[in-house]
Amino acid sequence: MTAPALVGRGLDRIDGRAKVTGAARFTAEIPLPNAAYGVIVGAEIGSGTVKSIDTSAALRAGAVAVYTHLNLPKVNIVPVMPSGYGGPAPGQTFFPMQDNEIHYFGQPIAVVVADTIDVAMHAATLIEASYEARKPMVRLDDGRDEQYLPERVFCDLVPAKQSRGDFAAAEKAAAHSIDVTYHFAANHHNPIECSATAAMWDGDSVTVYDASQGIVASQLTIAAHLGISPGKVRVLADYVGGGFGGKAMMWPHVTLAPLVARELGRPVRVVLNREQMFYGTGLREEQEQRVTLVCDDDGRITGLRHHKLSVTSQFDNWAELSLEVAGKAYGIPNWDGQYKLIKGNTMTPTFMRGPGEASGMVALECAMDELAAEIGMDPVELRRRNHAAADPESGNPWTSDGYLDCLEEAAQRFGWVGRRPKGPRREGNWLLGWGVGTAGYPVYLPGQPQRAHARLRADGSLVVQAATQEFGTGVATAMTQVAGDAMGLPVNRIRFDIGSTEYPNIAATVGSMGAGMVSAAVHTACTELLAQLIAIAIADEQSPLHGYAPDLIEGVDGRLRPKAEPSLVDPYDAVLTRNHLTDIETIGTWRPAADPARHAMMSFGAQFAEVAVDPELGLIRVRRMVGAFAPGRVLNAKLARSQVLGGMNWGLSQALMEGTIADPRDGRWANSSLLEYLLPVNADAPAVDISFVEVDDQVVNPLGVKGLGELGMVGAAAAIINAVRHATGRSIREIPLRIEHLL
């Protein structure tokens, strides 16, 4: 009997015990001999210049060194490049402390170094800087007159103006139309672990511990900034306490730690505090999205105009790609998309979970509901009627779909047939509303080969190594399952090593690429290793499998056997022992075979929400959510559900809580703490029903894994906002929704 497959089963996390007992070590906890502590001092203005910096009080208070623009060595400025493309990935083209210019509040102006963190923190408060200040521009409304249309956005990779068909003609001929504008507050990253980097030099080589979503990207960025070979930089990450995009790009502290350590001649650790997370790791930009939908009398949407205006930094044309999935989510023949920017006194924005899709699909899905109301059609039926069976841009069919299956599955589990389209139900003082929002997320492929090392030892145990990292997704658990199935071994005989750039190269786990690319590399390595073992056995005259054709042999539970004769076995350890081998090994290399010119790749989902609104107090309570998702093959059902559960609750947070407020006087973020930047807690979390629609995808990678990490957030906020609209009869287009919107 063939052993049951490991892939797909909901196995417990292999790192779970270490995390709940405190044995897991994060970057700020790694012991380094004779380590000093660096504390960053941020600018107290949003625009201007530093006139002078007095460090004397800090040095008298115990600081062993203070680095400013006056004594910090210069770095190479590296163009911004998404880390998934395999190159250096600085968060912005600007690097601070190279001159006296200030471009945003909180920009590092000094690094104070001391023997203990307490002394460093105290000494940092004693730095006295004088400025020549200019009035900062931090709010979208204040910069409307300065908006511009760049040639390209998003690291200069995406045209700022895009179209297909003839939207103007479609608008003129349409029977129905809506034209609505949604405003999104800026959002900031707040993973449970604040960003941290520690560095220790040995001659001209440096070992860096970094809380990173891409240790290879950290390695390449540090090397590029310092002008040294990547071979001189080793990056380690034992555990990372959440990333979500904020740790995908490399921010200044990642280079400052090794730079200061080299100058000081001893190990240095730099840890951002919670307030510095608002000034040191990018943001989801404040933005405004105008959506115009036009359709015929049957609800067939014939045109979409989707224009976005957002705030970027002084030095980069960055806009999260809010229009890309929204422009392909439905079979709309005529589309007009445009990104306009305003240069503000802020960091360069960056990835945040569902980057672009989490905002663009909110705007589109809320507009879809408003159109459904305009034409008197059920919102689910409107979506069903406009499903895109192929990519409307290229005409290529999806490598796998599942959209309609997700919509039907989630609607059935939610009980959508009981919806009252003309108005809400009432329960005492509460108005109850139902809403829907569908989800899409692109299947991104890495731009370079992905590699993993597999080694079978003489005792029949397997060690697999790859330069990826654990930041909460359970990668080590899922990849152990992948290795087990490919190699024919139980999980208790497999060790999966990660967290070091000394292992074979894996791109940064961003854009929901992690599961697909790492599993492809691991699967490739292990299947090649099993083939190597089979070749040894069938060439061995002492093996019961001698002379068999390789394709007739399989590996099951640590033993080789003919597929047609399962009782004839040759254990892995016996094969190696007879041939005097202490181990066999291979490095498996996976190169993406899918061609974007021939294949359209996207993951789909659908979400429903029930809310209760108290119109007298302006309170909104999300009572329940239902989601169905088609992410291709699910590697671990328990981990997948956890990913989606977190994403759906983040969608709740996006809809009702998260928003950063800029102070126009000095450019600071007025609510830069977890006390005032609202996030959901357990009491806010509703009952959640999650299901998966597995679709077979033969193109994206060997296991058909399309990715899930972002998908669970996309659609959630729209479902909640649409439910509030159903309950109140009012279209609220300021996100997050606030009490004052309802009073």
C-alpha positions in Angstrom: 0.0 0.0 0.0 1.3 3.4 -0.9 1.9 5.8 2.0 -0.7 8.6 2.2 0.5 11.9 0.7 2.0 14.4 3.1 1.2 17.4 1.0 -2.2 18.8 1.8 -2.4 17.4 5.3 -2.8 19.8 8.2 0.3 18.9 10.1 1.3 20.9 13.1 4.1 23.4 12.7 7.5 21.9 13.4 8.6 25.3 14.9 5.5 25.7 17.1 7.0 24.3 20.3 10.0 26.6 20.0 7.9 29.6 19.5 5.4 29.0 22.3 8.1 28.1 24.8 10.4 31.0 24.0 13.2 28.8 22.6 12.9 30.5 19.2 15.5 33.3 18.9 14.7 36.4 16.9 17.2 38.9 15.5 17.2 41.2 18.6 17.9 38.2 20.8 20.9 36.6 19.1 23.9 36.8 21.4 27.0 38.5 19.9 30.3 38.8 21.7 31.2 42.3 22.8 28.1 43.7 21.0 27.3 47.4 21.1 23.8 48.8 20.6 22.9 51.4 18.0 19.9 53.7 18.4 18.7 55.8 15.4 17.9 59.4 16.0 15.2 60.8 13.6 14.7 64.3 12.3 12.2 66.5 14.0 11.2 68.3 10.8 9.6 67.0 7.6 11.5 69.1 5.1 14.6 71.3 5.3 18.3 70.9 6.3 20.3 70.1 9.4 22.2 73.2 10.4 24.2 71.6 13.3 24.2 68.5 15.5 25.6 68.6 19.0 26.7 65.1 20.2 28.7 66.1 23.2 26.0 65.4 25.8 25.4 62.0 24.3 29.1 61.1 24.5 29.3 62.4 28.1 26.3 60.2 29.0 28.1 57.0 28.0 27.8 56.7 24.2 31.0 55.2 22.7 30.4 56.8 19.3 27.9 58.9 17.5 27.6 58.8 13.7 26.1 61.6 11.6 26.3 62.9 8.1 29.6 64.5 9.1 31.4 61.2 9.9 29.5 58.3 8.4 31.1 56.8 5.3 29.3 57.2 2.0 27.3 54.4 0.5 26.6 53.4 -3.1 23.1 54.5 -4.1 21.3 51.5 -5.5 18.2 51.7 -7.7 15.0 50.3 -6.1 14.2 46.8 -7.4 11.5 44.4 -6.1 13.4 41.8 -4.3 11.5 39.0 -6.1 13.5 39.9 -9.2 16.7 38.6 -7.6 18.8 41.8 -7.3 19.5 44.3 -4.5 16.2 45.5 -2.9 16.7 48.9 -1.1 13.4 50.3 0.0 14.2 53.6 -1.7 16.9 55.2 -3.8 17.6 57.8 -1.1 20.0 56.8 1.7 20.1 59.0 4.8 23.0 60.6 6.6 24.9 61.2 3.3 24.3 65.0 3.5 22.3 67.5 5.6 19.1 67.4 3.5 15.9 66.3 5.3 13.1 64.8 3.1 10.7 63.4 5.8 10.0 63.5 9.5 11.9 60.7 11.3 14.6 60.4 8.7 17.8 59.2 10.4 20.2 62.0 11.3 22.4 60.1 13.8 23.2 56.6 15.1 24.1 56.6 18.8 26.2 53.6 19.9 26.7 52.4 23.5 27.6 49.3 25.4 24.0 48.7 26.6 20.7 49.4 25.0 19.6 51.5 28.0 22.6 53.8 27.7 22.2 54.1 24.0 18.5 55.0 24.2 19.2 57.6 26.9 22.1 59.1 25.0 20.0 59.3 21.9 17.6 61.7 23.7 20.5 64.1 24.3 21.4 64.7 20.7 20.6 68.3 19.9 20.0 69.3 16.3 19.1 72.6 14.8 17.3 72.9 11.5 16.4 75.2 8.7 12.9 74.0 8.2 10.6 74.2 5.1 6.9 73.5 5.1 6.4 69.8 4.4 3.8 68.4 2.0 2.4 65.3 3.6 -1.3 65.2 2.7 -2.9 64.3 -0.7 -5.3 67.3 -0.5 -2.4 69.7 0.0 -0.6 68.5 -3.1 -3.5 68.2 -5.7 -2.2 71.2 -7.7 1.3 69.5 -8.0 0.1 66.1 -9.2 1.9 64.7 -12.3 1.7 61.8 -14.6 5.0 59.9 -14.6 6.1 57.7 -17.5 6.3 54.6 -15.3 5.7 53.6 -11.7 6.6 50.8 -9.3 10.4 50.9 -9.7 9.9 52.1 -13.2 8.5 48.7 -14.3 4.9 49.6 -15.0 3.5 52.2 -17.4 1.6 54.9 -15.6 -1.0 55.1 -18.4 -2.6 51.9 -19.8 -5.7 51.1 -21.9 -7.4 48.6 -24.1 -10.4 49.1 -26.4 -12.1 52.5 -26.4 -13.5 53.5 -23.1 -14.9 56.8 -24.3 -17.0 55.1 -26.9 -18.2 52.5 -24.4 -19.2 55.3 -22.0 -21.1 57.1 -24.7 -23.0 54.0 -25.7 -23.7 52.7 -22.2 -27.2 52.2 -20.8 -26.1 52.7 -17.2 -23.0 54.1 -15.5 -21.6 55.0 -12.1 -18.7 57.3 -11.4 -17.4 57.2 -7.8 -14.2 58.1 -6.0 -12.8 56.3 -2.9 -10.2 57.8 -0.5 -7.8 55.5 1.4 -5.8 56.7 4.4 -2.1 55.8 4.6 -1.3 52.5 6.4 1.8 51.5 8.2 3.4 48.2 9.0 3.1 46.9 12.5 4.3 43.2 12.7 4.7 41.9 16.2 8.5 42.0 15.8 10.0 45.5 15.1 12.7 45.5 12.4 16.2 44.7 13.6 19.7 44.1 12.2 22.9 43.0 13.9 26.3 42.8 12.2 29.7 41.3 13.1 32.8 41.7 11.0 35.7 39.2 10.6 38.4 40.8 8.6 36.8 42.0 5.4 33.7 39.7 5.7 30.6 40.4 7.7 27.9 38.2 9.2 24.6 39.9 9.5 21.5 38.9 11.4 18.4 40.5 9.8 14.7 40.3 10.4 14.0 39.9 6.7 11.6 38.3 4.2 14.5 37.8 1.8 17.9 37.0 3.3 19.5 36.9 -0.2 18.0 40.3 -1.0 19.5 41.6 2.3 22.9 40.1 1.3 22.8 41.7 -2.1 21.6 45.1 -0.9 24.3 45.3 1.9 27.0 44.3 -0.6 25.8 46.8 -3.1 25.6 49.7 -0.6 29.0 48.9 0.9 30.7 48.2 -2.5 31.9 44.7 -1.6 31.3 41.3 -3.1 28.1 39.4 -1.9 30.5 36.6 -1.1 31.8 38.7 1.7 28.3 39.0 3.3 26.6 36.2 5.1 23.0 36.9 6.3 21.2 34.8 8.9 17.6 34.8 10.1 16.6 32.2 12.7 13.1 33.4 13.0 11.2 36.5 11.8 8.3 37.9 13.7 6.0 38.8 10.8 6.8 40.5 7.5 3.8 41.3 5.4 5.9 43.4 2.9 7.5 45.7 5.5 10.5 43.4 5.7 10.6 42.6 2.0 12.6 45.7 1.0 15.9 46.7 2.7 15.5 49.9 4.7 18.4 52.1 5.9 19.0 50.3 9.3 19.9 47.1 7.4 23.0 48.7 6.0 23.6 51.0 8.9 24.3 48.1 11.3 27.2 46.6 9.3 28.4 50.1 8.2 28.6 51.3 11.9 30.1 47.9 13.0 32.9 48.2 10.5 33.7 51.8 11.6 33.5 50.9 15.3 35.4 47.6 15.0 33.0 45.6 17.0 29.5 44.0 16.6 26.6 46.3 16.5 22.9 45.7 16.8 20.3 48.2 15.6 16.6 47.7 16.6 13.8 50.0 15.6 11.3 50.9 18.3 7.6 50.9 17.6 7.4 54.6 16.7 10.3 54.2 14.3 8.4 51.5 12.4 6.2 54.4 11.2 9.3 56.2 9.8 11.7 53.4 8.9 10.0 50.7 6.8 7.9 52.4 4.2 4.0 52.5 4.2 0.9 52.0 2.1 0.5 55.4 0.6 -2.5 57.7 1.0 -4.4 57.4 -2.2 -7.6 58.3 -4.1 -9.2 56.0 -6.7 -11.8 57.1 -9.2 -13.8 54.2 -10.7 -16.3 54.6 -13.6 -18.2 51.6 -14.6 -20.6 51.5 -17.7 -22.9 48.6 -18.7 -25.8 47.6 -20.9 -29.3 46.8 -19.7 -28.3 43.2 -19.0 -25.6 44.2 -16.6 -22.8 43.3 -19.0 -20.0 45.8 -18.1 -18.6 47.3 -21.3 -16.1 49.8 -19.8 -14.0 50.6 -16.8 -12.1 53.8 -16.1 -9.8 53.4 -13.1 -7.6 56.4 -12.2 -5.4 56.5 -9.1 -3.8 59.5 -7.4 -1.4 58.9 -4.6 1.5 60.3 -2.5 5.0 59.2 -3.2 8.4 60.3 -1.9 10.6 63.1 -3.1 12.9 60.6 -4.9 10.9 57.6 -6.3 7.9 57.3 -8.6 6.3 54.6 -6.5 2.6 53.6 -6.6 1.3 50.2 -5.4 -0.2 48.5 -8.4 -3.9 49.1 -7.5 -5.1 48.9 -11.1 -3.5 45.7 -12.4 -5.8 43.0 -11.1 -8.8 45.3 -11.0 -8.3 45.8 -14.7 -8.4 42.1 -15.4 -10.9 40.8 -12.7 -13.8 40.9 -15.0 -14.3 40.4 -18.7 -14.4 44.1 -19.5 -13.4 44.9 -23.1 -12.7 48.7 -22.7 -10.4 49.9 -20.0 -8.6 53.1 -19.1 -6.1 53.0 -16.3 -3.9 55.7 -15.0 -1.5 56.4 -12.1 -0.9 60.0 -11.1 1.5 60.9 -8.3 2.2 63.7 -5.8 5.7 64.1 -4.4 5.4 64.4 -0.7 7.7 64.5 2.3 7.5 60.8 3.2 9.4 57.7 2.8 9.0 55.8 -0.5 5.9 53.6 -0.1 6.3 49.9 -0.2 4.6 46.5 -0.3 1.9 45.9 2.2 -0.1 42.7 2.3 -2.1 42.5 -1.0 0.0 45.4 -2.4 -2.2 47.2 -4.9 -4.9 44.5 -4.9 -6.0 45.2 -1.4 -6.8 48.8 -2.3 -7.7 48.5 -6.0 -10.1 45.6 -5.6 -11.8 47.5 -2.7 -12.5 50.4 -5.0 -13.7 48.1 -7.9 -15.7 45.8 -5.7 -17.5 48.6 -3.9 -18.2 50.3 -7.3 -19.6 46.9 -8.5 -22.1 47.0 -5.6 -23.1 50.6 -6.4 -23.6 49.6 -10.0 -25.7 46.6 -9.0 -27.9 49.0 -6.9 -28.1 51.4 -9.9 -29.5 48.7 -12.3 -31.4 46.7 -9.7 -29.4 43.5 -9.9 -28.2 41.1 -7.2 -24.5 41.9 -6.5 -23.6 38.2 -6.8 -25.4 37.9 -10.1 -23.6 41.0 -11.5 -20.3 39.4 -10.7 -21.2 36.0 -12.1 -22.4 37.6 -15.3 -19.1 39.5 -15.9 -16.7 36.7 -15.0 -13.6 36.7 -17.1 -12.9 33.2 -18.4 -9.6 34.5 -19.9 -7.3 37.4 -19.3 -9.1 40.3 -21.0 -5.8 42.0 -21.6 -4.0 39.2 -23.5 -6.9 36.9 -24.3 -4.9 34.0 -22.9 -7.0 31.5 -20.8 -6.1 31.3 -17.1 -3.7 28.4 -16.3 -6.4 27.6 -13.7 -9.5 29.4 -12.7 -11.9 28.6 -9.8 -13.5 32.1 -9.6 -17.1 31.0 -10.2 -16.6 27.9 -7.9 -15.4 30.2 -5.1 -18.3 32.6 -5.6 -20.9 29.8 -5.5 -19.2 27.9 -2.6 -18.9 31.0 -0.4 -22.4 32.3 -1.3 -23.9 28.9 -0.4 -22.0 28.6 2.9 -23.0 32.2 3.8 -26.7 31.7 2.9 -26.8 34.5 0.4 -30.2 33.4 -1.0 -31.7 35.0 2.1 -30.3 38.5 1.4 -32.9 41.3 1.2 -31.6 43.5 -1.6 -33.9 46.4 -0.9 -32.8 47.0 2.6 -31.4 45.6 5.9 -32.9 43.5 8.6 -33.3 45.1 12.0 -32.4 43.5 15.3 -33.3 45.9 18.1 -31.1 49.0 17.6 -28.9 47.2 15.2 -29.2 47.2 11.4 -27.9 44.0 9.8 -26.3 44.1 6.4 -24.7 41.6 4.0 -21.9 42.2 1.6 -19.7 40.5 -1.0 -16.3 41.2 -2.4 -14.3 39.0 -4.7 -10.6 38.5 -4.8 -7.8 38.1 -7.3 -4.0 38.0 -7.0 -1.4 37.6 -9.7 0.8 34.5 -9.8 4.3 36.1 -9.8 7.3 34.1 -10.9 10.8 34.7 -9.8 13.2 36.2 -12.4 16.0 33.8 -11.7 16.4 30.0 -10.9 15.5 28.8 -7.5 17.7 26.2 -5.8 17.7 23.8 -2.9 20.2 21.3 -1.6 19.1 17.8 -0.6 21.4 15.2 1.2 20.4 11.7 2.1 22.6 10.3 4.9 23.7 6.8 5.5 21.2 6.3 8.3 18.3 7.0 5.8 17.6 10.5 7.1 17.3 13.5 4.8 18.6 17.1 5.2 17.2 19.8 2.8 18.6 23.3 2.8 17.5 26.5 1.1 18.2 30.2 1.6 14.7 31.1 2.7 13.4 32.3 6.0 10.6 31.6 8.5 8.5 34.8 9.1 5.3 33.2 10.2 4.1 31.2 7.2 5.3 27.8 8.4 7.6 27.3 5.4 9.8 24.7 7.2 6.7 22.6 7.9 5.2 22.8 4.4 8.6 22.1 2.8 9.2 19.1 5.0 5.9 17.7 3.6 7.0 18.5 0.0 10.4 16.8 0.6 8.7 13.8 2.3 6.5 13.1 -0.7 9.2 13.7 -3.3 11.7 11.5 -1.4 9.3 8.9 0.0 10.2 9.6 3.7 8.1 10.4 6.8 8.5 13.8 8.3 10.3 12.6 11.4 13.3 11.5 9.2 13.6 14.9 7.5 15.3 18.1 8.6 14.7 21.3 6.6 17.4 24.0 7.2 16.7 27.6 6.3 17.8 31.1 7.4 21.3 31.3 5.9 22.6 32.7 2.7 25.2 29.9 2.7 22.4 27.6 1.5 21.3 27.6 -2.2 19.7 30.8 -3.5 16.0 31.5 -3.0 14.4 34.8 -3.9 12.6 36.9 -1.3 9.3 35.5 -0.3 7.1 38.4 -1.5 4.0 38.6 -3.7 2.8 35.2 -2.5 5.7 33.6 -4.4 7.2 31.8 -1.4 5.2 28.6 -1.4 5.4 28.1 -5.1 9.1 28.8 -5.7 10.5 27.1 -2.6 8.3 24.0 -3.0 9.4 23.8 -6.7 13.1 23.9 -5.7 12.7 21.4 -2.9 10.6 19.1 -5.0 13.2 19.2 -7.8 16.1 18.6 -5.5 14.4 15.6 -3.8 13.1 14.0 -7.0 16.6 14.2 -8.5 18.1 12.7 -5.3 15.6 9.9 -5.3 16.5 9.2 -9.0 20.2 9.1 -8.0 19.4 6.6 -5.3 17.4 4.4 -7.6 20.3 4.5 -10.1 22.7 3.2 -7.5 20.3 0.4 -6.4 19.5 -0.9 -9.8 23.2 -1.0 -10.7 24.0 -2.9 -7.5 24.1 -6.7 -8.0 23.4 -7.2 -4.3 20.2 -5.2 -4.5 16.9 -7.0 -5.0 16.1 -4.3 -7.5 19.1 -5.0 -9.7 18.4 -4.7 -13.3 15.0 -3.0 -13.0 14.2 0.0 -15.2 14.3 3.2 -13.1 10.8 4.3 -14.0 9.4 1.1 -12.4 10.8 1.9 -9.0 9.3 4.2 -6.3 10.3 5.3 -2.9 7.9 4.7 0.0 8.6 5.1 3.7 12.4 5.0 3.3 12.4 2.0 1.1 12.8 1.5 -2.7 10.4 -1.0 -4.3 9.0 -1.9 -7.7 5.6 -0.3 -8.2 4.2 -3.6 -9.3 5.8 -5.7 -6.5 5.6 -3.7 -3.3 6.8 -6.6 -1.1 10.2 -6.4 -2.8 12.1 -3.7 -0.9 15.5 -2.2 -0.5 15.8 0.3 2.4 17.6 3.6 1.6 20.2 3.1 4.4 21.0 -0.4 3.0 21.6 0.9 -0.5 24.1 3.5 0.8 25.8 1.1 3.3 26.3 -1.6 0.7 27.9 0.9 -1.6 30.2 2.4 1.1 28.5 5.8 0.9 28.1 8.1 3.9 25.7 10.2 1.9 24.5 11.2 -1.5 23.5 14.8 -2.4 22.2 17.1 -5.1 21.4 20.7 -5.7 18.0 20.9 -7.5 17.4 23.9 -9.7 13.9 25.0 -10.8 13.5 27.5 -13.6 10.0 28.9 -14.2 8.7 27.5 -17.4 5.5 29.6 -17.7 5.7 32.3 -20.3 3.6 35.4 -19.5 3.2 36.0 -23.2 1.3 32.6 -23.5 -0.1 32.1 -20.0 -2.4 34.1 -17.8 -1.9 33.3 -14.2 -4.1 34.5 -11.2 -5.5 33.1 -8.0 -9.2 33.8 -7.2 -11.5 33.9 -4.2 -14.8 35.3 -2.9 -15.7 36.7 0.5 -18.9 37.5 2.3 -19.6 39.5 5.5 -22.4 40.2 7.8 -22.3 43.4 9.8 -24.4 45.0 12.5 -24.6 48.8 12.6 -25.9 51.0 15.4 -26.9 54.2 13.6 -27.3 56.2 16.8 -23.8 55.4 18.1 -22.1 55.0 14.7 -20.8 51.5 15.8 -20.0 48.7 13.3 -19.6 45.1 14.4 -18.6 42.4 11.9 -20.5 39.4 13.0 -19.3 36.7 10.6 -17.3 36.3 7.4 -17.2 33.5 4.9 -14.4 33.0 2.3 -13.7 30.5 -0.4 -10.3 30.5 -2.3 -8.7 28.8 -5.2 -4.9 29.0 -4.6 -4.0 26.0 -6.6 -2.6 23.1 -4.6 -2.7 23.6 -0.8 0.5 22.3 0.8 -0.7 22.3 4.4 -4.4 22.7 5.1 -3.8 24.0 8.7 -1.2 26.6 7.7 -3.3 27.7 4.7 -6.4 28.3 6.9 -4.2 30.3 9.3 -2.9 32.4 6.4 -6.4 33.2 5.2 -7.8 33.8 8.7 -5.1 36.4 9.3 -5.7 38.0 5.9 -9.5 38.2 6.4 -9.1 39.8 9.8 -6.6 42.3 8.2 -9.3 43.1 5.7 -11.5 44.0 8.6 -8.8 46.2 10.0 -8.4 47.9 6.6 -12.1 48.6 6.3 -12.8 49.8 9.8 -9.6 50.7 11.7 -6.2 51.3 10.1 -5.4 54.8 9.0 -2.3 57.0 9.7 -2.9 60.7 10.2 -0.3 63.2 8.9 0.3 66.5 10.8 0.8 69.1 8.1 2.8 71.4 10.4 5.9 69.3 10.6 5.2 66.1 8.6 5.0 63.7 11.5 2.6 60.8 11.8 0.2 61.9 14.5 -0.7 58.4 15.7 2.6 56.5 15.5 1.9 54.0 18.2 -0.2 50.9 18.8 -2.3 53.0 21.3 -3.6 55.2 18.5 -3.0 53.3 15.3 -6.0 51.0 15.5 -5.6 47.2 14.9 -8.2 44.5 15.7 -7.9 42.4 18.8 -9.6 39.1 19.6 -12.8 40.9 20.7 -13.1 42.4 17.2 -12.6 39.1 15.4 -15.8 37.6 13.9 -16.7 34.0 13.3 -14.9 33.0 10.1 -15.8 30.2 7.7 -13.0 29.3 5.3 -13.0 26.7 2.5 -10.6 25.9 -0.4 -11.4 25.1 -4.0 -8.4 23.2 -5.2 -7.8 23.7 -8.9 -5.3 21.8 -11.0 -2.6 24.0 -12.5 -0.1 22.2 -14.7 1.9 25.4 -15.6 2.9 27.6 -12.7 5.3 25.1 -11.1 5.7 21.3 -10.6 3.2 21.1 -7.7 0.6 23.6 -9.0 1.0 26.0 -6.1 -0.3 29.4 -7.0 0.1 31.2 -3.6 -2.2 32.3 -0.8 -0.6 34.8 1.6 -2.0 37.9 0.0 -5.3 36.5 -1.4 -7.1 36.2 2.0 -7.0 39.9 2.5 -8.2 40.9 -1.0 -12.0 41.2 -1.1 -12.5 41.2 2.7 -12.6 44.9 3.2 -14.9 45.3 0.2 -17.3 42.7 1.6 -17.5 44.6 4.9 -17.9 48.0 3.3 -20.6 46.7 1.0 -22.4 45.1 4.0 -22.4 48.5 5.8 -23.9 50.1 2.7 -26.6 47.4 2.6 -27.3 48.0 6.3 -27.5 51.8 6.2 -28.3 52.6 2.6 -25.4 55.0 2.5 -22.3 54.8 0.3 -19.3 55.7 2.5 -16.2 56.2 0.3 -13.7 57.2 3.0 -11.6 54.2 4.1 -11.4 53.2 6.9 -15.0 53.8 7.8 -15.3 55.8 11.0 -18.0 56.6 13.5 -18.5 60.1 12.2 -19.3 58.7 8.8 -22.4 57.0 10.2 -23.7 59.6 12.6 
